[in-house]
């Protein structure tokens, strides 16, 4: 990284211009030597740190509250995460390493301090160093007298066994978590759930996880996933839905919320452990934006702009530094959202209960939203008009995390840094005159309390009896409920079963009834009797969680199966949504009829349709038959779509009894359902090839075969008709894959003619990719010369999907039918890593080894572009041609790759370095992966979306493909950026100058 920064700085061209201070010579004839940018940066003003109390006074807060300092330096520094033990003491994870990689010989490491309030005044005054020499600790959680600590690549368990307040046990529980070099995307937010499990986020870095004691075990990928950990059996950890960057919170009912730098609030719509039950189901992204304005949510910052930012703005305004002057204004939108937290205490006024709070470290503030139900989703609406809930005039105030406290208030962690931006994202001209770790000896924790708040005595739950803990499940304070739940699970004291049952059935607090159910489950004493009564609870979300708790007992309890099958008319859609998921744990006709009832009434909601299909790994054929009998339902758009989805799943699963049910249904449909019949046949057969398809048609008899012949005839007619719209022709071409290659080969050859519309040619290539015969590859190679560059990229992806076809491609290159330069350099590098060793060796012999020296040579050749005069208007056209397939600016392009505005902040040299040498520094989410499917196909690209049973791959040609996990034989990262090397082939020096001018002209 130091090499990267020094090379960027070395490549900066020093410009001469008017001083940013605005001083000019009075004599117009006088010759004034204007300071260089480097000289002006050397005189950059630094904002001095303020003391804890002085900084606190610069905070403006909602008028219903007061802000109190509960801990600060020298007691603590760099607080990144906290957790309270059962006696109200705070464990603080300290992170001095943030930005430390940018400093020569930075050696400080993370630690955990244990803080105590010895006099009960609400301010912590005693510290013990619980653990030190930790590698980047970003998450902690109390358990059984010790701590789980997230310190990538490890999840540790630390414990003090001799009572001196210092951990003498240090054990790696899970290893393999990813690490982000910029320091912004590590595992975080370990939260106790009332389901007796810890839940936490793996952030953007993911990782391939292994239980430490089982190094021989197969690693499990956690990309875009969360982790659920049973502290009594950590080896049995599970993956679940994930998302977001730093911050994950659960509300009183277990709904999860996450955020990312520019995305203030998302909710996770489902637990993808349900989706994983049906390997043939393609599920949408689990994280759903709930802030109405998303990344454009307006913020009301009151702090001044950072001096380095003001200098950059002035240099731009006076023409010394390329780019927009930004109007001289500080940020107005989220750029550093973090620490999303639902308030679950009881000290604040009632109207604030359940509010969502999000910090923004770049804008020195905390945003507040109220949560409103929107069908199966939620909406987070701004709660404070024309101001923020909390904002500081001190730019050192950096609210990284929040926590619900034992006293019912909210704690805010201020990591207190002069620079919160990752050092890699600062203008390199300025970085050497700033201290990236300035403030790593400081840090504050604040309490947000209602005005007139009186500090209660600290809790002493460690000494509470199990009966007292049961009573705390009815507390109005979420921290007390959570901690009592954790201690009950930890103690495993089954003697309190009767007390728990009483709370579960009679408590006035719905959250208490729910918590008692889970505590019974954690003790192994949750009876069918209690569950049956909970399923009829008057609170919808108690019924919701009672359904979850039935799942482990449905296989042995006909009574519970009957009870939940009778809940399809529940008055609350959230309960019916959970019912659709929970029914997947049962089997039989009654279960299928219940799912059909839900579908008939609710499947117009796409989330409900997802839940229904997740429960149908078995029973899809019966379900299809039940739904198809209703003429009104099958005539609706959502009804026919679910039927088609089920037929597609049945075709992929290839179970004879379910296929027979589709065929029977086809025989029952009349002429009025001709369109639906065609869709069902196409969905059933699209995943079948050759003999498998013929067997299905033979079993179907005349009607299905006749439908297929009609469908192919119509598709052939439309695809052949040059007068039809290209979009309609492309759709018809994709249907041709139901025919044999010999049947469609002449037509496909004509459709690949260069005179055909590009989208028609692309559809023909896509269809050819579904066949495995060498003739399909030959057809592509024969038409290569007439293809445009973008189509050649798609053709290359198609050819490279099968090892035998790659050899045909290499043959064509050796025969000079195809030029070496026609292949993208990234694709060549990926072929060198192909699992087929013989193929990889052949590619290496044919293309040689592109060296780092070559990249450095290219970078040097393009240095003049930094000082050349660029035209932003022309640069916008260059962006559209070269960059828009992966990047989006001013409404043009695809929002796939890195945010170019953020990269631009590092300076023009850094932008150009990223363009010319994209593999110098690669964030985890932009890595290219190589997938080998179980039928031998090879797919490469960036993982754009992922859940428990499917991945969406963004390929280098700009297309996407969805792959089911049960079709993947192997997957591994290439270590290379999705952004290709070799873009200089499309950019001469002037085009590069124009592109840089455009990127720097955007406000």
N, C-alpha and C positions, 0 to 999 in steps of 0.2 A: 504493500500500500504506500509506503514512503517513496518507493520508486515511482509509483504512479503520480503522486502529488508533485514530486520534484520534476518529473518529465513534463507535466502540464505547465508548471511555472516556467520551466526552461523554454517552453515553446511560445510563451506570450510575447507578442510584439509590442514594444514600448511605444506609446503614442505621445505626442506633444500637443497640449491644448491649454485652455484657460484653467486657472486654479479653481478647484471646487469651492474654495472659500469666497470666490466672487471678486477678489481684489484684482484690479487692472491698473496699468500705468496711466498717469494723468497726461503725460506728454505723448500725443499721437505719433510723433516721429521717433520716440525713444524705442530702443530695442530691449524688450523685456524677456528674460529667460524664464519660461513658464515651467513650473515643476512637472516632472513626469508623473505618470500614474503611480509608479512605484514609490516615488518620493511622497506623493500625497497619501498613499496608503500607509507609509511609515509614520506619518503624523496623525493617523487615525485616532480619533478620540475614543477613549474607553469609558464605559459607564462603571463607576465604582460600585462595589457591593455595599448593600446597606445592612445594618444590624437587624436582628430578628424583629424587635419591636418597631423600629423605624419602617421596615418593610410592611409589617402588619398594618400600620396606619395608612399606607398607600392603597389599601384594598377597599373598594367600594362594594357593598353587599346589600342584597335585598333588605328592605327596612324592617322586616319581621325578625331579623336575625342579628346575632353578634358573633364576631370571630375572635377566638382565643388561641393563644400559642400554648401548645401542650408539650412540645419538645423542640429543641434546636441545637445547633452547634454550641459548645464542643461535645455535647452529650451524644449527638448523632451527626452523620453527614451522608449525603447522597441517598436519601430514602427512595427505594424503588418499589418496595412491597412491604406490607405489614400483616400481622395476624395477632389476635388477642387470645391468650390462653384462658382457661376456665376461671382464673382468678383476676382477670382484668389486666394482667401484665402484657406489654407489647413486645413482640419480636419484630425487629426492623432489618430487612435485607438492604444492605448498603452497596452501591454500585459506582465506585470511583472510576471504573474502567470505561465508562461511557465516553466516547471520543478519544480514549487513551491511545488507541492504535495510531493516531495521527501525531503522537508526540514521541520524539526520539527517546529510547531507553525508558519508557514509562513502565514502572514495575509494580504499581499498587494493585492490590487484588481485592475482591469483594469480601464482605464479612457480615455477620449477623450480631446485632446487639440486643440484649434483653433489658427492657426498661421497666422500672417500677415507680409507682407513686407512693412513697413511704409515709407521707403525712395526710393523704386523702384530699388534697386541695385541687385535684384535677390536673396538676402539672407534674410530669415525670421528672424525677430528680436523682435517680440512681441507675447506674448502667453496669452491665456485665457483658464482656465480650463472649458471647455464646459460641461463636465459631469464626475462624478467619481463614485466610488463604483459599477462598472459594473463587472458582472461575465463573465470573459473570452471573451472579445470583439475581434472578428476576421474579421469583415466586416462592412463597412459603405458606405452610399450613400446619397448624398444631394437631398432633395425634399422639395419644398415649404417653404423655410426658416428654415427647420429642417433637421434631419438625420434619415434614417433607419439604425439601428445598429444590427448586428448579434452577439448575446451573448447567445449561447446555454444554456438552452433549448428554449430561446425566440428570436424572431425578434421584436425589440423595435422601437418605433418612438419617438424621442426626439426633442424638439423645445424650442427656446428662444422666449417668447412672450412679454417680457418687455424691450428688447433691451440692456441688460447688458452683452450679450455674453455668458450667462450661461443658460443651459437648465432648464426650470422650468416646462415643461410638459414631462412626461415619461409614455408612454402607450405601453402595450404589444399587438402587432398586431397578431402574430401567435406564438403558443407555441408547444412544443413537439419535437424540434430538438434534435438529439442524441448528446451525449458528449463522447469523447474518453479520457479515463483516462491518456493515454500517451501524450495527448495534441496535437496530430498530425492530427486529422481528424474531424474538426468542420466545420460548414457552413462557406462559404467564397465567396469572389469575386462577390459582388453585382455590376452588370454592367447595365448601361442604354442602351436599344436597340432602334433602330430607329422605332421599332414597338410600341413605347409609353409604354413600359413595362420594369420593372427591371427583370433581369435574374440573378440567382445565383446558386451556387453549394451547395449541402448538404453533400458533401464529403463521406467518407466511413461509417460515423455514421448514416446517414439517419435520421430516426425519424418518429413518428406517429403524424402528424400535425393537429392542431385544431385552428380555429379562436378564439381568447381569449374571445371575447364578446359572443361566441356561444359555451360555454363549453358543452352543451348538444349535440352538433353536433357530428357526427361520425368522429373519427380520420382517417386520410388518410396516408397510409404508403408512405414514400419518399425514401425507400431503393433504392440506385443506380439511383436516379432520380434527376433532377434539378427542380427549382421552377421559375415560371413566375408570377410576381406580378404587377397588375394594381394599381399604387399608389392612384388613385382616387376611387378605390374600392378594398381595400386589402382583404376583406372577400371573394372575388371571385378569390383567387389565383388558379393557375393551376400547375399541375406537367407536366414535359416534360423530354426529354432525359437528362441523366446525366452521370457522370463518373468522374474519377480522384480523387485527394486527396486535394491538396491546390494549387489553381490557375485555373482560367477559363478566357478565353479571346475571344473576337469576332473580326473578321476582318471588313473591310469596307463594306462587303456584308452580315454580320451577321453569317458567318460560325463560329462554336464554336470549341475551342481548350482546351484540358485539359492535365494534367500530374499527375504522381504519383511518389513516391520516386525513383523507379528505371526505370520508364517509362517516357522518356523525352517529348514525344509529341504524342497526339492522337487527331483525329478529330471526331466529332459526326456526323454520316452519315445520320441521319434522325431525325425528330421531332416525338417522339413516340405518340404524340396526334393523328397523322394520323393513326398509327398502332392500336390505341385503338378503332377506328371506326369499325374495323372488329374483333370481339372477337374470331373468329375461326382461326385467322392467327397466326402462330408461327414465330416470328421474330428473327433474329440473334442479337448478341451483338452490341450495337449502337456505341461503342467507337472503333475506328480502329487505330492501330499503324501507324504512318506516318514517323517516323525516320527509315531509312533503316536498321540500326543495332539495333534498339530497346534498350533494357536494356544493350546491349553490345556496345553502342556508346562510343567510346574512348574519354576520357577527358585529357586535358593537364594542370594538376594542378601544380602550382609553389610554393604553401605554404608548409612549412615543416610538417611532421607528428606531431600530438599532442603528448606531452610527455607521457601521459598515454598509448597511442598506441605504442609508441616507447619502453616503458618499457615492455609492454605485448609481443611485438615482440622479445625483447632480452631474456625475461624469457623463451619463447618458444624455441628460438634458442639454449639456454644452457640447455634445458631439465627440467627446473624448473616448467614450466607451459605448460600443454599439448596443442598440436595444432601446426599448420603450423606457421613458422616464417614470412610468407608473403613476404619473400625477403626483409624485411625492407622498403618496398615501400609504399607510401601513395596510396590512392584510385586512380584507373584509369578509373572508370566508375561511372555512376549516382547512387548515394545512397540517395540523398536528393533533388531531383528535385522539384522545387516549383516556383510559381509566373509566369507561362507561360503568355507571353504578345506579341501581334502583334503590331509592331510599326506603328502608324497611324498619326503621326505628319507630319509637312512640313519643319522643320528646318534642318533635316538631308539631305545629298545628295540623289538624286533620287534612286540610286541603292540599298539603304537601306530601301526604302519604302515597307511596307508589310512584312518585315523580322519578323521571329519568334525568341523570346528571352526567355531563360529558365535559372533561377538561380539554382545553386546547393549549398546548405548551408553547406554541409559536405566538399566540395572541394574548397569553397571560390572563386567561379567564376560565370560568366554568359556566357552561350553557345548561339551561334547564328546560325540560319538556314534560308535558302531561301525556299520559297514554290513554288512547281511546280505542275501543273495540271496533273493528271493521270486518264483519263477517268472521272468517277464520283468522284474519290478520289483525294487526294493530297499526295505529297511526300515532306518531310522536309529534305533538304540536308545540311550537314555541310557547313558553309559559310567561316570559317576561317581555313586555312590549317596549321596543326601542331602547333596550338596555339588556345587560346580562345579569344573571342571578348573582354572579361574583366576578369582578374584574379588578385588576391591579394596575397601578401606574408604574410599577417597578418591573422592568423587563427581565429581571432575574427571577421573577415568580414563575415557576414551571410546575403546574399541577399535573403530576404524572399518574396518580392513582387516588382512589377514595375508598373509604371503608365504613360500614355501619358499625357503630361502637356499642359497648355494653351499656353505656348510659343513655342510649336512645338517640344520640346525636350522630353527626357525620364527620369523619376525619378526612382531611385533605393532605396528601403528601406533596410537598414542594421540594423537588430535587435541587432547586436553587442554582442555576447555571447562567453564566453570561451568554454562552452559546448553547442553544438546544439543538440547532441544526446539526445533522451529521457532518463532520468535518469534510467529508468527501463531496458535500453538496454546497460548500461555500465557494465564492469566487477565489480561485487560487492566488490571484494577485494580492488578496488581503490576508490570506490564511497565515502567512509567515509573520504577520504583525499582530496576530491575535493569539490568545491562549485557548486552545480547544477545550482544555479541562479546567478552565478558570471557574472556581466554585466547588471543586471536588473536596474541599475541606468544610463545606457548608451544607445545610439542609434543615428543613423545618417541617413540623407536623402541626396543623391547625385543627381546631374543633369549631364546627359551625353549629351553634346552639340558638334556640329561640331567645328573644330578649327576656331578661329576668330569670334566666335558667339557673337553677340551684343544683350544684353538683351532688349526686347521690353517692353513698359509700361504694367502694369498688365491690364487685361481685366476689363471692367465695364459693363458686360452684364445685370446686375440687373437693370440698369437704361436705357437700350436700349428699343426703341419702338418695337412694334410687327413687324412693317415693316422692321426695321433694323435686327431683328432676322431672318426674312424670307431671307434676303440677305445673312446672315451667313450660311444658308444651302448650299450655293455654295462655302464655304471656302475650301481651300485645307488642312486645319487642322482638323483632325477628332474630336478633343476635342471641337472645336467651333461648328461643325455641331451637335454633340451630345447635347451640352448644349443648343444651340438654339432650337433644337427639344424638349428637356425637358421643357424649359420655355414656348414654344408655347402650349404644351399640358397642362401645368400647368395653363396658363392664360385663355385658352379656348376663345380666341378672334377671332370670325368667320369673323370679318371685313377684315381680310387679305386673304380671300379665293381667290380673283382674283389674288393677287400677288403670292400666292402659285401655282395656276394653271399655271401661266406664267413660273415659275421656273420649274414645272413638265414637261412642254412641250418644253421649249426652252433653258434651261441651257446648257452651254458647258460641265458641269461636270456631268458625269453619276451618281455619288454618290449624287449629289445635286438634280437631277431629282427624284431619288428614295426617298430621304429624304422628298421632298415636297409631294410626293404621300402619304407617311405615315402621314405627318402632316395634310393633308387634311382629311385623314381617322380619325385621332384623334379628329378633330373638328367636324366630322360628316358631312362634306361637299364634300366628294369625289364622283363625279358624274360618271355615266356610260360613258358619252362622254369622260371624261379625261382617264378613264380606257381603253376604246377601243383604244385610241391613244397610251397609254403606252404599250399595248400589242404588238404594232408594232414598239416599240422603236428599234433603231439600236444597242443598247448595250444589249447583252444577259442577263446580270444579272438585268437590269431594267425590261425586259420582265418577268424574273423569279419572281421578287417581285410583279409585276403587277398581275401575276397569283395568288399569295397568297392573294392579296387584292380583287380579284374577288370573293373569296369563300363565303364571307358573303352576296353577292348580287345575286348569281347564282339562288337561289330558286325563285326569283321574276323578273329575267331579261333574257328572251329568247335570246336577242341580245348578251349578254355576253356568254351564253352557246354556241351559234353558233360560236362565235369568237374563243373561246378556243378549241372547237372541230376541228377547222380548223388549229390548230397549231401542229398537230402531225408530220409534216415534218419540224419543226423548225430546223435550221442548227446547233444548239448547244445542245449537249446531256444533259447538266445541265438544260436547259429549258424544254426539254422533260421529264426529271426526275421529275421536279416540276409539270409539267402538269399531269403526272400520279397520283400524290398525290392530286392535286387540283380538278381533275375530280370527285373525291369522294364526293364533295359538290353538284354535279349535279345528275340528275336522267334521265332515259329514254334510248331509243334505240340509239340515237345519241351519248350519253355519252359512252355506251357500245361499239359502233363501233369505237369510238376514242381510247378507251383503247385497243381494239383488234388491231388497226393499230400500236399503240406503241409496243404492244407485238410482232407482226410479224416482226418488224424491230430491236427491242432493248432488248427483254427479255433474250437474251443470257447472259446479265449482270444480276447477281443475285440481285443486288440492285434495278435494274429497275423492275424485276419480283416482288420484295417485294412491291414497290410503286404501281404497278398495282393491286396486290391482296388487298392492304390496302383499295382500293377504291371500293371493290366488296363485302361489307357486303350484299348488294342487287344487283342482276344482274349477279351472278356467273354462273347461268345456261345458260343465254343468251350468256355470254362471252365464255363459253365452246363450245357452238354450233357454234359460229362464227369462233373460232380458229380451231375446229376439221374439218371444211370444207376444210381447206387448206392442201392437202396431203404432200406438201413439209415441211410445218411447223411441222405437227404432227410427221413427220419422224425424226426430229432433236431431240437430247437429251434434250435440254432446252425446246423445244416445248412440248414434251410428258410429261416432268416433271411438267410444269405449268398446263397442262390438268389434270394430276393426282392430283396435289395440289388442283385444283378447285373441282374435284370430292370428295376429302376428306373433303373439307370445306362444300360442299353441304350435304354430309352424316351427318356431325356433326350438321348443322343447321336444317336438317330434315324438309325442306319446300317442300310440295308436288309438286308445280309447277317446282321447280328447279330439284328435283329428276326425274320428268317426262322428263326434257330436257336431262339429262344424259342417260336415257333409250332410248330416241329417237336417240341420237347420237350413242349409241351402235348398234342400228338397222341399222344405215347408214354405219357403218364400215365394211370393207370386210375382207377376209382371210389374206390379207397382213398386216392387223392391229391386228392380233390375240393377240400378246403380249400386245399391248396397251389396248385392250379390257379387258384382264385379270386384268391389273393394275387398270383400271377404276372401275371395279366391286369390286375389293379388297378394293380400297380407299373409295368407296361409302359405303360399308357394314361394314368396320372394326370397326366403332363406334356404330354399331347397334347390338342389341341382341334379341334373341327370336322372339316374335310376330312382333316387328318392322321390323326386317329383312325379315320375311316371307311376310309381307305386301308389301315390296318393290319388292320382287321376284315375287309375284303374279301380281303386276302391270306391271312388266317388261315382263311377258310372258315367252315363251320358251327360247329365246336366252340368256337373263341374267342368268336365272336359269341354263341353260346348261353350260355357261361359269363358273359359280360358281362350279358346279359339277366337271368340268374338272380341275379347279384350285385346288380344294381340293384333287382330285385323284392324281394329279401330286405332290402336297405337301406331301401327305401321302407316296407316293412311294419314294420320296427323303429322307424324314425324317426317313423312316424305313431302308434305305439302309446303312449298316455299312461301305460299301466301298466308299461312297461319302465323300468328305472333310467335316470336322466338321462345317466349316463356312457356307457351302452351306446347310447342314442339319439344322443348327440353323435358317437360314432364312426361310426355309420351315416350320419348327415347328411353327414359329410365325404366319404363314398364317393359321394354323389350327384353330385359334380362330374364324374363320368364320363358323366353324361347331359347332354343339351342343356338350355339354360335354359328353353326352352318346355315341355319335359317335366316339369320339377320346379317351375316357378314357382308353381302353386297350392299345392303342399305347403309350399314355403319361406314363402309368405305366411302360412300357418297357423302355422308354427313360430316366426314373429316376433311372434305375439300375446303381449301382456304377461302373459297368464295362464300361459304356458309357463315352465319353469324357466330361470333366467338362463343356465346353461351350454348349454341347448338353443338359446336365441336366439343366443348367441355363436357356436355352431357354424354356425348358419344364416348369420350375417354372414360368417364365415370362408369358407364355401362360395361365397357370392355374390361375394366378392372375387376368385375365380378366373375369373370371366367378365369380358369387356370390353364387353358390350352396355350401352347406356344404360338398358335396362329393369331391369338389376340395381340400378343406382343409384336409379332411381325407386322400386323396391320398398323400399329402405332408407328413403328420404325419406318415403314414405307411412306408414311405421310408426314414425317418429321420436317422435311425441308419447307413445307408450305405453312408451317405453324408460326404464329406470332411468338415473341419471347414469353409472354405470360402463359400461353397455351403449352409451350415447350416445358415450362416449369411443372404444369399439371401432368403432362405426358411423362416427364421424368419421374414424378412421384408415383405414377401408375406403374411404370416399368420397374421401379426400385422396390415395389411392394412384394415381389416374389424373387427368391434367389436365382431361379432358372432364367427369369426374364432379365435380371441384372447382367448375367453372362451374355445374353443376346445384345444388350445395350453396349457392353464393353467390346463385343465383337464388332459392332457397327462403328465404334470409335476407332478401333484399330484399323478398320477398313476405310477410315476417313469419310464414312457416310455421315457421321456426326462429329462435330468439332469438340475438342476437349473443353473449350471455353463456353460451350453451350450448357454445361452443367454448373450449377451453383457451387461455389467453393465450400460452403457449409455442407452441402449434400455429399461432396467428395470426401470431406473429413469424416462424416458420419459413416460412409461406406468403408472407410479404413478401419472402423471399429465394429464392422459387421460380425455377428456371432459365427458366421461361416468363415472359418479361418482361411480357407483356400480362396474364397472370394475377396476377403480383405487384403490378402497378399497380392492378388492380381491387381487390385485397385492401386495399391502402393507402388507396384512396378510400373503401372501405366501413367500415374499422375505424379509420382515422386512425393517428397515430404516438404510441404510448405513450412518454412522456418520463421521463427520470431524475427530473424534478421530481415526477412522480406517485409514483414509488417512495419518494422522500424524504417525501412527504406521508403515505403509508401508514405508513412507519416511525414518524413522529412521532405519528400517531394511536394507535399501539399501545404507546407508551411506558408508559402506566399499567399495562399487563399485567405489567411488571417488578416493581411494588410491590404488586400485588393478591395476595390470598391465594388460592393455587391448591390444588386437591384432586388429589393424585397418582392416586387410584383412578379418578376421572373422566378425568384426563389420559391414563391408559392406554387408555381407550376411545377418546379422541380420536386417540391415536397409531395405534391399530388401524384407525380409519376413514380418516384423512388421510395417514398416513405409511408404513403397513406395506407398501404396494405396492413400495416401494423400500428400506426400512430394516428391520433386524431387531433386536429387543431382547427379552430374556427369552423366547426361543423363538417370538416372534410376528413374522411379516412375512417379507420377502424380502431377502436379503443382497446388494443391488445397489448402493446408493448409499454415501455416505461413512459412516464409523464415527461414529455420533452421540455415543458416549462420548468420543471424542477431541475432537469439536467442543464438547461440554459443558465440557471443561476450560478453554475460553477465556472462560467466564462466560455468564450468562443473556442478556446483551445481544447477545453474539456469536451465540448460538443463534438468537435471534429475528431478528437481521439476516440470517442465512443462510436462514431460512424465508421472510422477506418480500422479500428481494432476492438470490435465489440467483445472479444473474449478476454480482454485485459481484466475486466471486473464484471462479474455476472451475479445478479441477485438470484436467489433460489427459484423464484417464480418464473424467471425467464430462461431457464435451462431447457435444452432440447433433450427429449427422451427417445429411446429406441424400444419399440414394442414388437415382439414376435407373437403372432396369433397361433392358435392351435392347428390351423390349417396351413401353416408355413409362411403366411404373409408377413411382411415387414412394414411397420408404420413408424414414421419419425415426425416429431414436432413438439410443440410446447403443450403442456397439460393446461388447458384453459378452464375446465371445470372438472370436478371430481366428487363422487360420493361413494357409498359403500359398494356399489356393484357396477358402476360404469365410469368411463373417462371420456371427456371430449378433447380430442387432439386437434390442435391448430397446426396444419401442415405448412411447410415453407412456401407452397404455391398460393397460400391464402385461403384454402378450403378447410373445412372442418369435418371430422369424422367421429362418430360415437362408437365406442368399443365397450362391450360388456366384459366384466372382469373374468367371467367364466370362459371367455374366448381367448384370454391372454395366457400364453405359455411362458413368456419371460418379459421383463421390463427392466431397463436400467438407464441411468442418466449418462449422457455423453460427456458432460462437463463443459459443453460448448453453449454459447448463447444462441437463442432463437434468432437473434438478429444476425444476418449472414455477413461473413467477410467478403471482400471483393466488390463492395459498392463503388469503389473508385472506377470500376469499368463503366459505370453509368454516369459518373460525375467527373468532368474535367475541372481544371482549377477555377474557371469562371463560374461554372455551375455550383461548385462548392461554396464559393464566395457569395453567390446569390442565395443559396440555401441558408447559410449562416445569417445573412442579412435579414431574410424573412423570419427565421426563428427568433432573432433578437428584436424584431419590430413588433411582436405581439404583446399587447398589454396583459 
